[in-house]
């Protein structure tokens, strides 16, 4: 009888340990999948924003240096800035803040980029600021 009780205790302990191990393993797996999905979303949004920033920078240079009214169209710039602001909220708070600063800068300088070097420099500095914030965010992903 003593032997049977000892075997049941060992069986119960094994079953409890197995259940705990399974729950912990499942919890970790669920957390890891969630983190991986978040990181994927951040990366995808980051690459899209970096593309839009490059196109915005090209638009600014076309307007300022080439006086090209088609490739340097400020309405296209407004769309790009709006998209950058929208996607930046998916990347992180720091990027969203920098993107809003870019939008404010764009709204104050868009009409003078063709003739003002200061406006161009301010906008390029804000674009670089958003890029830097994106790079920091990507570097810190887990």
DAUR-V906127 format. One record per residue. RES is the residue in one letter. PSI is psi in whole degrees, -180 to 180 (NA if undefined). D_FIRST is the distance of its C-alpha to the first C-alpha in Angstrom with 2 decimals. Layout:
BEGIN
res=[RES;RES]
psi=[PSI;PSI]
d_first=[D_FIRST;D_FIRST]
END
This chain:
BEGIN
res=[X;X;X;X;X;X;X;X;X;X;X;X;X;X;X;X;X;X;X;X;X;X;X;X;X;X;X;X;X;X;X;X;X;X;X;X;X;X;X;X;X;X;X;X;X;X;X;X;X;X;X;X;X;X;X;X;X;X;X;X;X;X;X;X;X;X;X;X;X;X;X;X;X;X;X;X;X;X;X;X;X;X;X;X;X;X;X;X;X;X;X;X;X;X;X;X;X;X;X;X;X;X;X;X;X;X;X;X;X;X;X;X;X;X;X;X;X;X;X;X;X;X;X;X;X;X;X;X;X;X;X;X;X;X;X;X;X;X;X;X;X;X]
psi=[-43;-42;-40;-42;-40;-40;-40;-41;-45;-40;-47;-43;-41;-42;-43;-45;-42;-41;-45;-46;-42;-42;-45;-44;-44;-42;-45;-44;-43;-44;-44;-41;-41;-45;-40;-42;-44;-45;-40;-45;-42;-45;-47;-47;-38;-46;-36;-43;-42;-38;-46;-38;-40;-42;-37;-42;-43;-40;-44;-45;-39;-41;-43;-52;-36;-12;41;111;-16;-57;-16;28;121;-25;-39;-38;-41;-40;-44;-44;-42;-42;-40;-45;-44;-47;-25;-28;-21;-18;-48;165;-43;-42;-41;-40;-45;-37;-38;-37;-39;-42;-42;-43;-43;-45;-27;-15;-9;-36;-5;9;-25;-33;-14;116;-33;-41;-43;-47;-40;-43;-41;-38;-40;-37;-45;-34;-42;-43;-46;-42;-38;-45;-41;-43;-45;-37;-30;7;146;NA]
d_first=[0.00;3.79;5.35;5.09;6.35;8.69;9.93;10.67;12.46;14.35;15.24;16.50;18.40;19.94;20.96;22.46;24.24;25.58;26.87;28.56;30.05;31.38;32.94;34.54;35.82;37.25;38.88;40.49;41.71;43.24;44.93;46.26;47.69;49.39;50.84;52.05;53.75;55.43;56.63;58.00;59.91;61.29;62.43;64.07;65.88;66.90;68.50;70.32;71.63;72.77;74.66;76.29;77.25;78.92;80.82;81.85;83.09;85.08;86.51;87.64;89.26;90.97;92.38;93.49;94.72;95.73;96.75;95.04;94.81;92.59;89.89;90.26;89.99;88.52;87.11;84.90;83.97;82.94;80.59;79.06;78.65;77.05;74.57;73.74;73.08;70.94;68.76;68.52;66.24;63.63;63.85;63.51;65.14;67.29;68.66;69.33;71.29;73.34;74.00;75.30;77.57;78.85;79.55;81.47;83.39;84.13;85.41;87.75;88.96;88.89;92.52;93.80;91.91;94.93;97.21;95.13;93.52;91.80;90.10;88.94;87.64;85.75;84.12;83.19;81.69;79.55;78.49;77.52;75.58;73.49;72.96;71.78;69.31;67.93;67.57;65.69;63.35;62.66;62.12;59.47;57.34;53.70]
END
